[in-house]
Amino acid sequence: MKPTLVIFAVWAAFALGVGQEVRLGPAPSDVVADWAQAFVPLRLRATPPQPVEFDTGGLLLAQWGEIGLGTARYAFLLGVAKNGEVGMWVDSDRDRRLMEGALAGVRGPGKVEWRVELLATPAGGEPYPYPLTVLWPEGRGYVYLLGGAARTGELVVDGVGATFVLVDGDLDGVFGTKGDFYAVDVDRDGVVHGDPDGHERFALGEPFTVGEKSFRLSQISPSGSLVKLGSAPYAAPKPPLVPGFPAPEIRFTSLLDGRSRALSDLRGKVVLVDFWATWCEPCKAEVPFLLELYKEHHAAGFEIVGLSLDTSERDLREFLSAKGIRWPIAFEGKSWDNSVAQLYRVYQIPTSYLLDRKGIIRYRDLHGAELAEKVVELLSASLAPAPVAPGPVAIPVVSAPRPILEIRVPAEVGLVPGEGGSFAVRLVNMSPYDAEEVKVSALSLSVGTASPEVEAGTIPAFGEREVRLSVEGAAGGPSRSGVVEVLYHYCIGDSCFQIQDRAEVAFAWGEAPRATSLIPTWWLLVFIGVGLVVAVFLRGRALAAVGLALVGLSVASLVVGYLRGQATQAWRIGSVLCTSCVGIEEVRAEVPTLSPADRAALVAFAGSARLVVFSTPWCKSCPYAKALVGEVARANPRITYELVDADQDRTRAEEAGVVQSGRVIVPAILIAETKRVLFGTADLTARILAALGEIR
C-alpha cells in the first residue's frame, strides 16, 4: 500500500513566514553522487501482473514484473533464451503488448543490467521522464530498480547560492511521499554530503539551516519541478562526520567498571570509535581481530570505545566476559535510540571512526589489515595540529535502511470485555534479504489490557509468516486505535540494519457472540451422509431428486445461518462441502507418529531437502500433514520445511501445481529439490521417504 502523499501544507504554520521557491530540473551527473541513486528490490513471478500480449519467440525462462511510477504501471519481462542470451522487454507505451525487440543489456560478473526511460505520471502533477536501471543478479528471482530521478536547483540565502537536491527515495515516481529526501549544500562549499549519515541530508519534515536562517519544506510538486520553503525556528547544523573534521564529543559511563568517560579525555591516543551489537554477525566476526589489535597496540596509545546498540545488558555482559573484552563499552539499552548513535547518525552497523591523537576523524569503516596499517600510521604521527577542513574525501556509500517487511493487520479487531481476544498479523518480506529475530507486539491498548510479545523468528527473502497476537484482560471501554509494532534486523553484505516499524489497528470492545444454533452442523452432516448412501442405490430421477434436495438443504442452511448471525457456522459448513468437492480423502484427526523404522530411514538420509507444505484454513486434513512434516524435520535437521497458505499465496500454489482446474488441492507437499508434489495424507510417510530417495 502506497503511503499518503505529503504534497501540500507540510508544516504550513511556518510557510507563512519568509521563504522562497526553488525551481528544480534533472540533476547533472557532476552535482550528485551515488547517494542520490536509490534502489529497491522487486520480486519476479512466473505469470504477468496484468494481461499482456507477448510474442518474442521461445524462451527457456520467463519471469515477469511490474514497475509503478505514479498512476502508470509498466509490465516487463525478463527472459532467457535456449542459447543463454538474456533479454528484457518493457511495455513502455502501456498498450499491453510486448512485440518489439528486447532492450540491450550490459553483462557484468554475475549480473545483467538494462537502462530504460519511462514516463512517470504522478496524480495531481505533470508527467515527466523517469530514467531507471534494472539490474538482475543472474539466476535470482528478483531484480533491483535503481533510480530516484534526482532534481536540483539553487537556493539563494543572503545573496549566496546553495545547491538543493530532491530525490524520489522510494522510487514510486511521485515526489513528496514517505521515503523521499532532500539535501542542501548548507556550508556552500560546492560539495553536497547527502550520504545517509551526511550532515547535509534531510528527511522531508526536517529543518535545515544555511548561515543563520532555518527553513522547512512547505510544498513539493508531485513531479519534482518545484519546492517551496518556509521559515523555521533556528535549528543547529548537524556536525560533519567527514574525515578531517573533529569527532563529536561523547560522554558515557563505562559498562565494565562504572567509570565516567569522555572522548575528550582520550586526547593523545589513537581512538577507534566502534558502533556494534551482539545481534550483528559481521560485528561479532571482527571481535577476534580487534582483540589482537588492542593487545598489540594498547600500550603504545591505541584505545577502542565500543558503542553497543544492544537492548539486553545481561546478554551483552555475557558476550564481553566470554570474549575477554576490556576496552570501555557505552551501553544505554535503547538500540538505535542510543543518544550517541543518534549524535553520529548511525544507520548501519558495524560503523567505525578512527581518530588521530587530536580527536580528528581520519578514516571511516576500516577493517582487517587496512585498519591495522592506519592505526600504526597514526600512532607514528606527530601531535602537530592537522587542518580542519581538507578537500572532499570519498567515503563508502550504502543506501539508507528501509523497512523490508510489509505489515498486514485487520481493519478492526473485536474484543470481549474481560476475555480479550486474538487477531492475525501477516508479515510479508518484500526484499531479497532475511528479516531476522522478528518480534511483534501490540501497543496503545486500554488500561489493564496486555498483549504478550510474539517472536516470529526469521522470515526468509520474499517469504511470509502469520503470527497471532492475543489481547488479555480489561473490562472493555470505548473503541480505540492501537498499534502493532514489529522489530527486526537484516544485513546487506557486511552492514546490518535494525528496523522498528508500526501499523495502526482499531480495537472494538463488544458483547460475546451467542452460541445458539438453528440447525446444528453435525445434524446437517449426518443428513448429507445418509443421503449420499441412499443415492448410491438409486438411479434416474430418484438420484436427481435426492441430489437437488441435498443441494437445496445445504444452501438454505448456509443462508439461514448467515442471517441469524452465525457466520462462523456457515463458514464451517461451506468448508466441509468444499473439502468434499475436492475429494482427496477423509479427514485425519489423529496425531502423526513415526515408526522406529521410518525414523531410522530419515536419520540415514544424508542429503538435504526443503519441504513446502501447502494448506488452507478450511482443510481438515492439513493439520495432520503439517504435524507429520514437523516430525520428519525433527528427525533429521538437514530436512527443513515451510508452511504456505494456498489461499493467501495463490500464485505460488499455481506455480507448484497445487491449483488444478481452478481448485486448490490440499494438503500438498512440494519437494523443492525435485519439484515433486505429494497430495493427501494416505501413506504419507512412505511417500515422503520415497521422494527423498529421488534427491541426487
N, C-alpha and C positions, 0 to 999 in steps of 0.2 A: 504494500500500500504506500503510495507516494505521500510524503509529508506535506503539511499545509504550507502553501506558498506564503512567503514573507515579502510581499511586494510593496505595499503602501503602509504608511504610518508606523514605521519602525522607530520606536522612541519618539513619537510625534510631539511630545511635550518639548523636546529640545529643538525640533525642527523650526519652531517659531523664532528661534534666536538667529544670530548672524551665521550664515552658511553660504554655500555656493554649489553650483552644478559642475560636474566633471563629465565631459563627453568622452566616450571610450570607443576604441576601434581595435581590430585584431592586433595582438601583441607581436612585434618583431622578435625574431629569434635571439637577437643580441640584447634584449631587455630582460627577458625572463630566463630562468634556468630550469633544471629538472623538477624542482619543487612545484612548478606551475602545471605539470602534466599529471593529472590524477589518473588512477586506474581502478577498475572494478572487474572482478571475475564474473563470467557469465556461463551458466551451465548449458551444455548442448544435449539435444534429445534426438531420438530416432524418428520422430514424426514432426512435421512442420507445426508451428504455433498457430497458424491460420491457413485457410485453403490457398494453396499456391500451385499454379501450373508449372511443371518442371519438365524440361526436355533438353538435357545436355549430354545425353549418351549414357552408357552403362558405367556404374561406379561400384567399386568394391566396398566402399564405406561411405555412408551419407549421414551427416549429423546437422541438425537444424538449430537455429537460434533466432532471437528477435532483439532488435535494438530499438529502444524507445527514446525519442527526442521530442519532448513536449507532447503534443497530441499525435505526432507521427509515429507509426510503427513500421519498421523495416525488417522483413523476413530475410534471413540469409542462410545459405547452405555451404557447409564445408565438406568437400568430397575428395576421396582418394580413389584414383583410377587403378586399374589392374597392373599398370606398369609402375605404380608407386608415385606418380605425379599427384601433387596436392593442389586443389583449386578452391576458390571461394566465389560464390555468386551472391549478389545482393540485389534485392528488389528495390533499386534506388528510385524508380518512378512510382512505386507503390501501386502498380497495376495488377499485382498478384500473379505475375508471370515471370519466370526465370528462363528466358530464351536466349539472352545474349551470352557471350563468352565469359569465361572465368577471369577474375581480376588477376593481374600479375603480382605474384608474391616474391618475397625475398627470403631465401632459406639461410638459416644460421645453425650453429651447433645445437641440435635438439629442438629447434623451433622453426616456425614459418610465420612471417608477418605480412600483412597487407595494409595499404593506406587507401582510404576512401573518404570522400567528402559528401556528406548528406545534408539535407535541409531540415533544420530544427524549426518546429512550429509551436512556440510557447503560447498557451492560452492568454489572451489579452496583450500579446506583443507581436511584433513584426517577425516573419520568418527570416532566418539568416543561415549562411553556410556554416556547417559544423564539421571540421576535419577530425578524423578518427584513425587510429591504428588498431588493427585487430591482430593479436598475437596468439598463436596456437602452440602450446608445448606438445610436440608430436606424440601421438598415441593417447593423449588425455581426453577426457570427456568434457572439457571446458576450454574457453578462450579468455584472454584478457582484453578488455577495451581500454585503450589509453587515449586520453584527450583532456578536455577541460575548457577548450575554446577560450583561452585567456584573452582578456580585454585590457588595454592600457590607455591611460590618459594622463594629463598633467594637472595636479592640484597646486594652486598658487596661494602661498601664505606670506603676507608681508612683502609682496613683490618678488619672492623667490619660489621657483617651481620645485615640485616633488613628484616623482613618478608614482602613479596609482595603478594597481593591478587588481582585476576582479577575475576569479576563477570559478568555473562550474565544477565544484569539487565532487559532486555526486553523479556527474555525467548523465543528467536527465534532460539536458537541453534547455533548461529554464534557470535563469539567474535569479538568486534570491531565495532559494529553497534550502532546507536543512542539509548541511554537508558542504555548502559553498563557503568560500572565504575570500578575504582580500588582503593585500599587502601594500604598504606605503613606505617609501624611502624617507622615513621620518628624520634621519640625520642628514639627508640631502647630500650624500657622498657619491651618488651615482650608481650605487650597488644596492639592490633590493634583497634583503635577507628574509626571504619568505619560506624558509625551511619550516617543518612542523614545530620546531622549538625556536625558530628565529625571532629576534626581538622586533621585527617589522611585519610580522604576520598576525592577522586578527580574525576572530570569528565575526559573523555578521552583526551581532549586537554589541560587540566590544568597542570601546572608545580608543582613540589614538591621539597622540599629541605631537604637533610639529611646532618647534620653538616653544612659545608659552601658551599656545592655543590648542584646546582639545576639541575633537569632533566625534560625531556618531553618524552612521548612515541613517537617513530618514526616508529615502525612497530608492528603489532599484528597478530599472527597466527589465522586464522579463527577457528581453533579447540582449541585455548587457550593453546597450548603447549609451546609457546614461545612469549616473548615480547622483543623488542629492545629499548634501551633508548639512547637518545642523550642529550648532554649538553644544558642548557638553561641559560639565564641571571638570576642573583640571584633573587629569589622570597622569600619574607619574610614569615616565617612559620605562619600558622593560630594560633590564640590564642586558647588554650584549653577552652572548656566550660563545664568542668567536675567538680563536687563538690570537693573542696579542692584547686582550683586554683582561683587567683584573677579575678574578673569580669572586662572585658574590659571597659575602660573609655568611658563615654557618656557625650557629651556636647550638649545642646539644649536650645531653647527659649521656655519657658512655654506658652502654648496657652492661658491660662486663665488670667494671669497677665502680660505677656510680659517680665518677668524677665529671665535673662540668668542663666541657671542652669548647674551643672556638678555632675556626680555621686560621684566624689571625695569630693565634698562639703558636702556630707551626711555621712562622716565617723563619727562613734559614734552612728549611728542609724541603726536599722534593716530595710533593704530596700527590698521591693518586686518589681522587675523589670517585668512589665506585658506587653506583646505584645498582642494586641487585635484590634478589629474593630467593628463598629456598624452593619456591614453586617453579622457578625459571631454570630449566635444564641447561641451557647454554651458560648461565651464570655459574651453576654448580660445576660445570665441566672446567671452568677456568680456575677454580679454587686451588687445586694441586699446584698449578704453575705459580699462582700468586703467593702461596706459602713458601715456595722455593725462592722466589724473587725477594720476598720480605726477609727471609732468613739470611740471604746473601748480602743485601744492601742496607738493612735497617741500621746497622751500627755506623754506616757512612752517612746517614742523614736521610734515608728513604722512609716515608711513612704512608700508610694506607688509612683512609677514612671510609668505612663502609656504611652506606645509607640503605638500610633494609626497608623494603616495601611489604614485608610480611604483616600478617594480622595476628598470628599466634606467637606470643612470647615464648611459650613452652617449646614449641617446635623449633623456633629459632635458637634457643639456648641449647637444645639437644644437638642441633646441627653444628653449632660453634664448638661445643665440647668434643663431639666426635671427630671433627676435623682439626682440632687444636688451633683454632684461630684466636689470635691475641691482640690484633690491632683494634682501635676504637670503633665501636659499632653504634650508630644512631638508630633508634627504634621508637616509633610512635604508635604502631599497631593500626595505622589508618590507610594502609595500602597506598593508592595513588593520591589520597588526600593528605599525605605526609607533607608538612609545611616546607621542608627543604626540597622535596621533589617538585612542588608547585613553584617554588622560587626559581629552580633550574629548568622549569617547563619540561620535565621528563615525561615522555610519552611512550618510551620503549625501554626495555632492559635486556641485556646489560648496557648501561650508558656510563661512560667514564671520562674524566678530565685529568690530564697530567699537568700539574702546576710546577713552575720553577721556584727557586728559593725566595723570590719576591712575591709569590702568590699570583703570578700572571699565568693565565691559561696558555699553554704552549702546544698541546696536542689533545686530540679527542679520539676516543674509542679505539685505542691501540690494543693489540693482543699479541701474545706469544713473543717470538724473537724480536719483533719490531718494538714492542713495549720495553723489553729488557734493554735494547740498544739505546732508546731515548732516555731511559732512567739513568744509564751510565753517562750519557752525554750531558744531561742536566746536572748530575752530581759533580761532574768535572768542570762545569762552567763557573765563572766568577760571579760575585754578587753585584756586579755593576748593573745599574738600572737599565731596563730594557725599554724600547719605545712602546708607547701605549697603544697606538693605532696604526699598525702596518697596513699595507695594501690588502686587497681582497684575498682570502685564503679559501681554497676549495675544501669543503667538508663533506663527509658522506651524507647522502640524502636518502631517507626512507619515507615513503608516504605516510601521512598521519593515520593513526589507527582509526578504524571504523567498526561498528558492530557487524558481526558476521551471522548472528542468529536472528531470525525473524520470529517475533513472539506473537502467537495467535491465542487469544483468550475469548471467552463468550461475551456477547454484548451485555448480558445481565446474568447474575448468579443468584438463585433463590435460596434463602437460608431459613431454617426453622428455629424460632426462639428457644433457647435452652438446649438445642441439639446441634445447631450449626448445619454443616453440610460439606460437600466437596465439589470441586469442578476441575475440568481438564485444562491443561496448558500445553499447547503443541509448540515445540521448538524446531525450527527448520533452519539448517545450516545452508546458507546461500553462497558458500565460498569453498575453495579447494583446500582449506586448512581445517584441522581438527580443533573443535572447541573443547577445551579440557577443564576438568574439575568444575562442571556446571552446577550451580546451586540456584534454586528457585524458592522464593518466599513471597508471601502476601503482606502488604503493609497498609497503613492508614485505616485499620479496622476500628470497630466500635470499642468503647471502654469495656474491659472484661472479656474481650474476644481474642483468641490466639490462633495462630496458623503456623504449625511447625515447618521449619525449613526442610526442603527436599533436595537431596543430592542426585543429580541426573548423570553423573559420570562424564564420559567423553562422548560427544556427538561427532561422528566422522564427517569428513568433507562431503557436502551435498546430502548429508543424511538428515533424518528426522527422529524425534523422540517425543513421546507424550508422557507427561507426569501429572499426577493428581495432587492438588493442594487441598488439605482439609481445613475447615474453619470450625473451631470449637468454642463452646461457651456462649456467654452474653444472653441477656434477656430480651433481645430484639431492640427495636427502635426504628427511626426513620431510615429510609433507603439512603445510601451514601456511596460516593465513589471511593474505590480503593486502588491500590497499585500492586501490580505483580512485578517484582524485581528479580532480575536474572544476573548473576555474577559468574564470570568465566574468564579464561585467558586462552590465547592462541599464539603460536610462534610462526614467523616467516624467516626461514634460514636461521641466523644467529640472533634474531631480535624477537622478543616476546612482549605481548601487549595484554593488559588486563582490562576487561570491559565491564562496566556496570550499566545495564540498560533497563528500561521500565516500560510497562504498558498499563493503561488505565482499564479498570473493570468496575462495573456497577454492582453493588451488593444490595439485594432487596430482601427484607425480612417479612415473612408471611406465615399463614397457618399451615400446619402439616396436611398433606393430601389425605383424603379419606380412603379407607381401604375397601369400601363397598364395591360389589361387582354384580352387574345384572346377569351375565352369563359367565360362570367360572371357566377359565381357559381349559382346564383338564376335561370338563364335560364336553366342550366342543371337540377336543382332540379325540376323545373316546368315540363320539358320534361319527366323526370323519373316518376313524379307523374301521368301525363296524361297517360303515357304508362302502368303504373300499373292498372289504372282504366279500360283502354281498355282491358287489359289482363284478367280481371275478366270475361268479356263477350265472350272470345274466348276459343276455345277448340283445342286440337290436334296440328297439325303442325303450325297453326297460333299462338298459345300460345308460342310454342317453338321458332318461328321466332322472336316474339316480345322480348322474354327473351334474345335471343342471341344479338339482336340489342341493347338492353339496356346495357348489359354487355360490348359489343364492344365499345359503345359510352363512357361509364364510363372509361374504360381502356385507350382509345385514348385521352380523355380529361386530365387524370392524366399524361400521358406520355408527351403530348404537353405542358401542364402547367409546368412540371418539366424542360423540355428542354428550355423553354422560361424564366427560372429563377424564376418561380412563385411557389417555393416550399411551401410557406405558403398556397396558394390557393389550391394546390394539397392535402396538408395535411388535409385541412378543408373538401374537398370533400370526401376524404377517411374516415374521421371521421364520416361524416353523413351516409355513406354507412355501416360502421361498426355498428353504432348505430341501423340502420335499421335491420341489420342482427340479432343483439341481440333481437330486437323486444319486449322490455318491454312495451313501451308506447310512446305517442307523447311527444315532447319537452314541458316543462313547463317553461315559462319565467316570470310569474307573481311573485310579491313579496308575500311571505307566511305571513299569519296573523293568529292569534289565536282568536277564538271567546271568549266572556266572559265566556261561559260555559266550554270551553276547558281550559282556563286559571285557572278557579276555581278548575277544576279537577286536574290540575297539582300542584296547591298550596296545595291541600288536600293530595297529595302523601306524606306519612310520612316516607317512606324508603329512600334508596339511590340507585343510578343507574349510570352506566357509559355506554354511547352510543358511539360506534365506527363507524364512517361514512366512508365507502369505496367509492372512486370516482376515476375518471381518467380525464386527460385534454380534451379528446375527448367526454366526456359525456355531453350532452346538458341539461339533467335534474338534474345533480348533484348539480349545484349552488342552485337550489330550495331546495333540500334535506338538504344541509349544512346550508342554511339560516334558514330553519324551525327548525332544531335541535338546532341551536343557540338561537332561540326564546324560545324553550322548556327549555333550560338550564337557560335562564334569568328569566323565570317564577318561577323556583324552584332551589335554589342554591345547593340542595342536588343531583341534576342531573348534571353530568359532561359529557363532550364529547371529542372525539379525532378524528382528520381528518387523514385518511390514503390514500395515493395514491396507488391504487391497481396495477398499472403498475410497480411502483418502488419497492413495497414490495409484490412481487408475492407470496412468501412463506406464509406470514401472511394471504393474501387473500385466498389461498388454504386451510389453516387451518380453516378459518372461513366459508368455503363453498361458498365463493363468486365466485370462479372459478369452472365452471361446463362444462364438456366435452371440456376442453381446452379453454373455453371462459370466459372472465371476465364479470360478470353481475352486472352492476351498474346503478343507485345508490343502495347501500345496507347498511343497518344499523344493526350492531350486538349489541344485548343486552348482555353485558358482564356477567351479573349475571345468565342468563338462557340459554345463547348460542343461543338464537333465532335470526334469520336473517330476516329482513323486506326488500323486494325488491321493487323497483319502488317508485312512489310518489302518486299513487291513494289512496285516503282516508288515507294518511299517518298519520295525526294527530290522527285519531281514532285508527289506528293500534298501534301507539306508546303508547297511553293510555291503550289499552288492554294488551300490552306486559308488561307495568309497573305493571299492576294489577296481573301479574303472579309471580312477585318477592315476595318471602316469607322471 
